[in-house]
Amino acid sequence: MRCLVVLPTYNELENAVPLVRAILDAAPTVDVLVVDDSSPDGTADSIRAEHAGAPPERAARLHLLVRPGKLGLGTAYLAGFRRAVDEGYDCALTMDGDFSHHPRYLPDLLRGMADHDLVIGSRYVPGGGISNWPLHRRFLSAFANVYTRVLLRLPVRDCTSGFRCYRTDVLKAIDPWTSTASGYSFLEEMVWRVQRAGYRIGETPIVFEDRRLGASKISRSEIHRAALHVLANALRRAPRVRR
């Protein structure tokens, strides 16, 4: 399958190029789209330089989309999904831009697409885990997943993982471009939409690692918005599916 890895970035100068290289090495059949929100630290320039210096066959697998400002994680995913659909990719794979999601797990996610429509890299299935997180972040993550599973009645252990792969046919059917969510709430809503539409969801174990370099972009207000968005989805009718 042709797969496009969507990599949202904002101020990831220290991580972006090493991560892109590791992705292209770990999964020789994928392309990478870096969606950068005009990072003031020069992240986009580093990707341009990497593209210019790469051999032609490798440069052809690396793409860059620079947006005019910090527009949010959810809209970065949507921009990547649009590119994957418009250019005829079979699947779109999302992951964090800071090595929290290690490229060594890419082959496992891609193999899972043989009999699933969405595969999630999960911290909460046997073999999965979290490395280098303080206790309060572990508790918050576990609580958010229980909260989401119960309210949205999801048969998924890790609803907030951003390491996941979608079939593009499924994306067209669930129409994520109608979502107004961002950040964690976007991730939770996408699982909900896929499950409500009757598609097959699988999980494969990963060990989530705290970022190697740079600063986290997660804020307390984003966590509150995610909790309220889950509650709102639990109270409304499932979105229309395009078959």
PADOLUM-861057 format. One record per atom (N, C-alpha, C): residue in one letter; z, x, y. Coordinates in steps of 0.001 Angstrom, whole numbers, plus 524288, in hexadecimal, padded with zeros to 5 digits. Atoms other than C-alpha are relative to their C-alpha. Layout:
<nodes>
AZXY ...
</nodes>
This chain:
<nodes>
M800008034A7FB5B M800008000080000 M8000080374804E0 R7FFCA7FD677FAE8 R7FD918042280DFD R804EA7FE36802C7 C7FAFE801537FDA9 C80AB7804B7814B0 C8009B802DA80536 L7FEF77FDBA7FAE2 L80E3E80700822EB L805E280034800D6 V7FA7D7FF507FEC4 V81BB980C9C825C8 V800AB7FF65805E9 V7FF03801147FA7C V8208280719832C5 V8051E802A680182 L7FB817FCB67FE98 L829D78109983972 L8013C7FF44805D0 P7FE86800A97FA78 P8300680B8B84626 P8033D804A4801E3 T7FD0D7FB9B7FDE3 T835178167084ED8 T801687FF14805B3 Y7FE657FFA07FA82 Y83C9F817D085B7E Y803C7804948005E N7FCE77FB307FF7E N841DD8253E85F39 N80157802537FAAB E7FF517FD8A8052A E83FD482AED851A1 E7FD00805277FFB7 L802EA7FB177FFD4 L839E3837E6855C8 L8019B803AD7FBA4 E7FE167FC48803F3 E8426A83F8A84C4D E7FE8C7FE5E7FA76 N800E7801F980545 N83F31836DC840AB N7FA5A7FE907FECF A805008029F800EE A831918314684281 A7FC268034C7FCCB V803E77FCD6802BC V828BC83C7583E3F V801D7801937FA84 P7FE497FED98055C P8311C84124832B8 P7FFD87FB3D7FC71 L80016804B880337 L8321E8331182E05 L7FA6D7FE827FE8E V805788013580125 V823818309A82F22 V7FDE9803AB7FBCB R801CD7FC43803FA R820C483CFA82769 R8023B7FEAB7FAA6 A7FD858014380502 A82A7C838FB81CE4 A7FDB17FB0A7FDA1 I80263804D2801F3 I8247D82B5781BD4 I7FAA38011E7FDAB L805497FEE1801DF L816AA8307881A77 L800198033D7FB01 D7FF777FCEC804CE D81B3D83A1981013 D801F97FCAD7FB77 A7FD868030280430 A82363830418086B A7FC797FBD27FDC4 A803668044F801B5 A818F3825B5807B0 A7FA7380124801D8 P805277FE3E7FE49 P80B3D82B7C8082B P7FC0C7FBA1800E7 T803C2804497FF5F T804CB81E028082C T8010E7FCAD804D3 V7FEBA803527FB89 V80B4F8188281474 V7FE118026580516 D800C97FE587FA9E D807EE8192F822D5 D804F87FEE980305 V7FB5C800AD7FCBF V8123381A0382D92 V7FE597FE558057A L800B4801A67FA95 L812658129C83A71 L80537800A8802D1 V7FB5B7FF557FCBB V81C7E8178C84438 V7FF6F7FC51804AB V7FFF9803AF7FB9A V81FB480CA984DE3 V80439801DA803BE D7FC477FD957FC6D D825F98137F85966 D8004C7FCF58051E D7FF268030A7FB39 D82BE380C6A86508 D8008180389804C9 S8001F7FC677FB7F S82848816DD86F16 S8050E8032180075 S7FB287FCED80013 S833AA81F8386B2E S7FFF78042380445 P7FFE97FC007FBDB P837AD827B5876F7 P800C58058E7FDFD D7FF217FAB28020D D83AE68332986DF7 D7FB07802847FDE9 G804EE7FDB2801AF G82C918353C86A6D G7FEB57FF377FA41 T801278010780582 T82C6B82F8585CA6 T7FA2B7FF3C7FF19 A8059A80113800B2 A81E7D82A9185E4C A7FCC2804FB8008A D802E87FB157FF52 D819BA837CE8632E D800788036D7FB29 S7FF587FCD6804BB S81F6783E5785717 S7FC807FDF87FB9C I803758023C803FD I817CA834EB84E5F I7FA528014C80137 R805587FE827FE7E R80B548378085610 R7FEE7805AD7FE7E A800B17FA7780155 A80D428461C8543D A7FF9E800B57FA19 E8003C7FFAF805B5 E80FC08443B845B3 E7FAB07FE307FE0E H8052A8020180183 H8034A83C3F84477 H7FBC0803F780138 A804077FC3F7FE64 A7FB498465884BEE A7FFF6804DA7FC91 G7FFB27FB388030D G8001F851858437A G7FF897FF477FA2A A8002E8010E8059E A7FF1884ADD83637 A7FA748008A7FDE3 P805348001080266 P7F3BB84CA482CB1 P7FD9D7FA8780078 P8028B8050D7FF08 P7E99A841B082E55 P801B37FBAD7FC41 E7FEA380411803C4 E7ED3283A93821C7 E8059A7FE0A800DD R7FAA0801977FEE8 R7FB8883A68825BD R800597FD3680546 A8000C802837FADC A7F8FF83708833F4 A7FDFC7FA647FFA2 A8022E8053D8009F A7F13582B3D82F58 A804127FC137FE19 R7FBE18037380208 R7FDB1825C18294F R804647FF19803F0 L7FBE7800657FC11 L805ED826F5835B3 L7FDE97FD4A804DF H801B08031D7FB8A H804EF81D08840B5 H804997FF47803B8 L7FBFA800957FBFA L80C4D81AD884D5F L7FEBB7FB5B80378 L8005E804557FC50 L80E9480E9585569 L80465800AF803F8 V7FC207FF577FBE1 V81575810C98626A V800397FAFD80338 R7FF4E804D57FD09 R81B05804C1868FA R80250801488055E P7FEB17FEA37FA8A P81E41803C98778A P805BF800C680124 G7FA6D7FF5A7FF0A G82D06803CA87615 G803177FE827FB37 K7FC958014280460 K838B4800F286D79 K7FFF17FA177FF26 L800F280590800DF L834A67F3C3867ED L802EA7FDD87FB4F G7FCCD801F18044B G83D927F2EC85C17 G7FDBA801047FAA9 L801877FEB480559 L83D4E7F57B84D9B L7FCA17FBC37FD82 G802F28043E80262 G838737E80C84994 G7FA577FFEE801B6 T805668000B7FE1C T82C677E89F8523B T7FD02804E17FE43 A8029F7FB6080226 A829977F67784D78 A7FE197FEF57FA73 Y801BB8018C80534 Y829457F15083F88 Y7FB3D7FC7180054 L8044B803BA7FF8B L820637E633843D5 L7FAEF802B980186 A804AC7FD107FE82 A817007EFB484A50 A7FDBF802EA7FB4F G801CD7FD59804BC G816637F77683DB5 G7FDB57FC3E7FC0F F8021B803EE80393 F8146D7EB2F83591 F7FA917FE50801B6 R805228019A7FE05 R8092E7E72683E59 R7FBE9804197FEBF R803BE7FBD080139 R802B17F46183C90 R7FEB97FFFA7FA29 A800E27FFFE805A8 A8047E7F3B982DC2 A7FC7A7FB827FE5B V803378049480155 V7FE9F7E61182CFD V7FA72800B08020C D805337FF9D7FD9C D7F3657E8A783654 D7FCA4804317FD82 E803087FBAE8023C E7EF6B7F54E82F91 E7FFB07FFC07FA0F G800F4800F58058A G7EFB77EFB7821D1 G80380802DA7FC36 Y7FC537FD9D803AA Y7FB927F67F81C10 Y802287FBD57FC44 D7FDC08039A803D7 D801587F06380FCF D805C47FF0C800F5 C7FA6A800AC7FF08 C80F647F29781410 C8019E8030B804D0 A7FDAA7FD5F7FB82 A817C17F69881F97 A8058D801787FE8C L7FADD7FDFF80181 L823D67FEF881D6A L802DD801D2804E1 T7FCFA7FE847FB67 T82E8C8007B8279B T804898038D7FE6D M7FB857FC91800F4 M838E480B098288E M801F58021E80533 D7FDB17FDD97FB3E D842098111F83292 D7FD9F8054D80146 G802677FB2B7FE30 G83D7A81C9D83AA4 G803AD8049280068 D7FC0F7FBEF7FF51 D849868251E838EC D801CF802757FADA F7FEBF7FDFC80539 F8499D828D982A57 F804757FD077FD61 S7FC368033D802CF S8539B81E3F82728 S7FD967FDE57FAFE H802FD801A680498 H8492A8196181DC6 H7FCC6804B07FE3E H802957FB2380194 H844D78253F8161D H7FAC07FED47FD6C P80532800E58024B P8365882627812AC P7FFC0800A07FA13 R8003C7FF59805AD R839B6829DD804A6 R800047FABD7FD28 Y7FFDA805278027E Y83B9D81B4C801FE Y7FAE27FCF680098 L804E9802D17FF25 L82DEC8178380665 L7FD2B7FEA57FAE9 P802AC80173804DF P827E4818557F8BC P8028E7FB757FD2A D7FD538044C80290 D8325D80F067F397 D7FEA27FACB8028C L80171804D27FD4E L82F76804D77FE02 L7FA607FE777FEC4 L8058680132800FD L820E6805F67FBC0 L7FF297FE2A7FA63 R8007B801D580566 R822578049B7ECFA R801EE7FA677FF79 G7FDEE8054580042 G82A5B7F85C7EF21 G7FC397FBDD801D4 M803CA803CB7FE0A M81EE07F1EF7F600 M7FC507FE167FBC1 A8035F801C580444 A817F47F0BA7E8E8 A801627FA7B7FE4D D7FE8A80541801B2 D81FD57E4757E5EC D803AA7FD44803D9 H7FD00802A67FBF0 H8264E7E0B17F2DA H7FCAA7FF87804ED D802AD800BC7FB04 D821F37DBF88002A D802E98029980480 L7FCBA7FD107FC5C L82D227E27C80784 L803C28033D7FCBB V7FC477FC8D802A4 V834CB7EE3F8029B V803758027A80425 I7FC267FE087FC43 I8413D7F26F8099D I802B9804C57FDB3 G7FCC67FB8880174 G847957FFCB808EA G805AC7FE9D800FD S7FADC8027B7FFA0 S855637FB3C80624 S80480803CC7FF1B R7FB2B7FCFC80087 R862A38018F80817 R803D87FD697FC4A Y7FC0480325802A3 Y8698B7F6D78008A Y7FE607FE207FA9A V80130800ED80580 V8632E7F6C17F31E V801C4804D37FCFC P7FE567FB718030B P8674E7FFBB7E7E7 P7FC75804B7800F2 G802E47FB437FEC4 G8633B80D937EB3D G7FF66800F3805CC G800617FF727FA5B G8633680B167F9E8 G8053B8018F8025A G7FB2B7FE847FD78 G86D3080F7D803CF G7FF2780196805A4 I800037FE517FA8B I870818149981152 I802A3805518004A S7FDDD7FAC37FF67 S872EC822B78152C S8014F80106805BA N7FE797FE117FACF N87A448280882109 N800EF7FBB780405 W7FE908041F7FC5B W87E2A81AFC826EF W805E97FF7080033 P7FA5D8010A7FFB8 P88BEE8187982C16 P8014C7FAAB7FDA0 L7FE53804B9802B6 L893CC80D97825CE L7FEB47FB0980305 H800F0804CB7FD0A H89237803DD830FC H7FA4A7FE637FFE6 R8058E8015E80054 R88351804A583059 R7FE9E7FDF47FA8E R800D7801FF80547 R88384802C5821A2 R801D97FA557FF99 F7FDE58054B80030 F88C157F6C48233E F7FC6E7FC36802F8 L80355803617FCD6 L883727F12882DFF L7FAE07FEC77FD38 S804DD800CC802D1 S877167F30A825F2 S800C27FC607FB5B A7FEFD803508048C A87CFD7ED08819BD A801047FA5D8019F F7FED7805457FE1E F8823A7E16F8216C F7FB117FD45801E3 A804CD8025C7FE04 A875267DF298282C A7FC8A7FE197FB91 N803468019680462 N86E477DE8E81B1B N8023D7FB537FD11 V7FD96804938027A V8780D7D52F814F5 V7FF3E7FB318036A Y800AA8043A7FC33 Y877927CCB48212E Y7FA7C7FDCD7FFC8 T80575801B680008 T868AD7CC46820E5 T7FE8C7FD797FAD1 R8013D8023980523 R8679D7C9E681240 R8022F7FA887FF65 V7FD7D8050E800B6 V8711F7BE93812A5 V7FD8A7FBD880381 L80207803EC7FC60 L86BF27B7BA81EC5 L7FA4E7FEA27FEF6 L8058D800F1800D8 L85D8E7B95281B72 L7FEA07FF3E7FA3B R800B8800E58059E R85F657B80380CAE R7FBAF803947FDDA L803E97FC2B80189 L857F77C47B809CE L801A6802DA7FB05 P7FED67FD12804CA P8572F7CAE77FC50 P7FEF9805D6800B4 V801247FA9F7FE8B V856DC7D84C802CD V80527802AA80153 R7FB177FD387FF10 R861A87E27F80323 R80018802B980550 D800307FD117FB1A D85D0D7E9FB80F34 D7FC2E7FD64803C5 C803478030E7FC73 C857E67E09E8197C C7FED5802E480515 T800A77FD537FB01 T859107EA39824CE T7FD43805447FF83 S802CA7FB11800B2 S851D07F5CA81EFD S7FAA67FFBC8029A G805277FFB07FD91 G846227F9CC82726 G7FC148030A7FCD0 F803707FD0880385 F840638019B81BDA F7FDBD7FC137FC22 R802398042A80333 R837297F7B0815D9 R7FA157FFF88005E C805B38002880051 C829217F5058120D C7FE407FA607FF20 Y802148054D80044 Y821B27E83781437 Y7FA41800197FE84 R80594800EC80096 R814A87E3B580F0A R7FDF77FDA380516 T802118021E7FB1F T80C097E0F481ABC T7FE5A7FA4B7FF6B D8012A8058B800D1 D807B57D412814A3 D804D07FCA2800F3 V7FB1B802CF7FF1D V815F47CFF981507 V8013B7FFCC805D1 L7FF177FFFD7FA5C L817307D4118233D L7FCA07FBE6802B0 K80360803FF7FDB0 K80B887CB9A826A9 K802097FA8A7FED7 A7FE29805308018C A811947C03081F5A A804F37FE68802ED I7FB0B8016D7FD7E I81F2F7C0C98256C I7FFC480086805ED D801017FFB57FA62 D819C27C3D783309 D804AC8022C8030C P7FB737FDC87FD4A P824517CD2A83801 P7FF5180047805E4 W801047FF9A7FA64 W81DD57CD728456E W802307FB5C80307 T7FD74804617FD5F T824577C06384860 T805DD800E2800A0 S7FA6B7FEE87FFA3 S831D17C69584737 S80154802338055E T7FE067FDE17FB0E T8399C7C96D85375 T8048F803BA7FF23 A7FB887FCA78014C A843B37D1C184C5A A7FEA6805BD800D2 S800BD7FA5F7FF96 S845AF7E05584DB4 S80463802AF7FD03 G7FBE77FD0380295 G84D767EB0284709 G801747FDC67FAB4 Y7FE2C801EE8050A Y855CF7E6F183B87 Y7FE897FA537FF15 S801338058F800B4 S853527D88783E04 S7FA597FF3D7FE47 F8056980057801C4 F844BC7DAD983C41 F7FFA7801267FA2A L8001B7FE9F8058C L847067E16282F19 L8020F7FB8A7FCA4 E7FDB58044A802F1 E84FAC7D64A82A77 E7FC5F7FB4C7FFE5 E8038B804847FFCC E8460A7CBF982EFB E7FB3E800D37FC84 M8049C7FF1780340 M83AA97D274827F6 M801357FF0E7FA34 V7FE888011380571 V841E47D23581AEA V800617FA1A7FF20 W7FF61805AE8005D W845437C3F081D5D W7FAB67FD4A7FFB2 R805348026980007 R837207C07A82058 R7FD29800FB7FAD1 V802A87FEBA804E8 V831EB7C77881454 V8025E7FCE57FB7C Q7FD72802CB80447 Q83C0F7C14A80B63 Q7FEE97FA2B80048 R800FB8058D7FF65 R83A347B389810EA R7FA617FE977FE9E A8057F800FC80142 A82B8B7B4D080EF7 A7FEDE800987FA2B G800A07FFBD805A7 G82DA37B74980073 G7FDAB805097FDF6 Y802347FB0C801C6 Y829267C5617FFC6 Y80419803347FD08 R7FCB77FCD68036C R82EA37CFA57F68F R802588049580309 I7FD427FBD57FD3C I838E87D8C67FC4A I802B78037F7FBFF G7FD687FC3B80362 G83D717E5197F561 G80312803EC8033A E7FCF17FBEB7FD70 E8474D7EFB07F8A5 E80002804DE7FC96 T7FFBF7FB0B802C2 T847437FDFA7F503 T804408034D8028B P7FB8A7FD3A7FDAE P8532A806D77F6D9 P7FE67804948036C I800777FB6D7FC99 I853DC810818020D I8057C801A4801A2 V7FB3C7FE317FD75 V85EAB818D1807B8 V7FEB78009F805C7 F800B87FFD77FA58 F85F218165E81652 F803298048680233 E7FD6D7FB777FDBF E86260822A981DFB E800557FF5D805E8 D7FF87800407FA55 D867A78230682BD5 D7FC0F803BC80274 R8041B7FCE77FD75 R85DBD8287283579 R80176805C680045 R7FF167FA617FFE0 R85C0D8372683562 R800E6801EC8058D L7FFD27FE247FA9D L859CD83915843F8 L7FF4B7FB5F803AD G800B78041E7FC2B G859FA830FC85071 G8045B7FBF77FFD1 A7FBE9803F57FF66 A861D0824E585415 A7FE237FAC17FDF3 S8012F8053780201 S862638176E84DCC S7FE997FC5680478 K801A4803D17FC05 K85BC080C3A85531 K802B17FABB7FF51 I7FD7F804FD80126 I864588017684F6E I8045A7FEFD803EA S7FBFD801777FC40 S86CBE7FA4085958 S803337FB6F7FDEB R7FCB38045F80199 R877D57F08D857F9 R7FD657FAC98013A S8029F804E87FE98 S86FD17E62785F01 S7FBCB7FE977FC08 E803FF80119803FC E864FA7E79B854E2 E8027B7FDC47FB14 I7FD458020580498 I86EBC7E541849EA I801837FA4A800D9 H7FE9B805687FECA H873867D8E0850AA H7FB327FC777FFDE R804D48032380008 R8658F7D40F852B6 R7FE327FEF77FA6F A801AC800AB8056E A8628A7D64984459 A8033D7FBD07FD4A A7FC9E803DE8027B A86E4A7CE4B83FFC A7FEAB7FA80801D8 L8015C8052B7FDEB L86AA47C2FF848F5 L7FAA77FE3C7FE1D H8054680162801C5 H85C647C386844C2 H800137FE2D7FA53 V7FF77801BA80571 V8601F7C28083666 V8021D7FA747FFD0 L7FDBF8053D7FFDF L868717B6A683975 L7FBF97FC02801CF A804078039A7FE1D A85D587B06084114 A7FBEC7FEF07FBCD N803CA800C680433 N853E77B28C835C2 N802397FC917FBAE A7FD8C803228041F A85DA07ACA482C41 A7FFF47FA358015D L7FFBF8056B7FE45 L85DB47A03283461 L7FAB17FD8B80110 R8051F802337FED3 R84F1E79E9E83633 R7FC887FFDB7FB34 R803B68008B80441 R843BD79B0B82D95 R7FCEA805107FF58 A803077FB438010C A83C307A6068271E A7FAC17FFBB802CC P804F77FFFF7FD33 P830037AA3B82EB2 P7FB6F7FEA87FC64 R804AE80185802E8 R8229D7A58082A9D R7FD7A804C27FD82 V802A17FBC9802DE V81B497ADB5820A0 V7FA307FEE87FFDE R805B18007580041 R80CBA7B01182163 R7FE2A801977FA98 R801FD7FEB680530 R806EA7AF53813D0 R7FA188009180033 
</nodes>
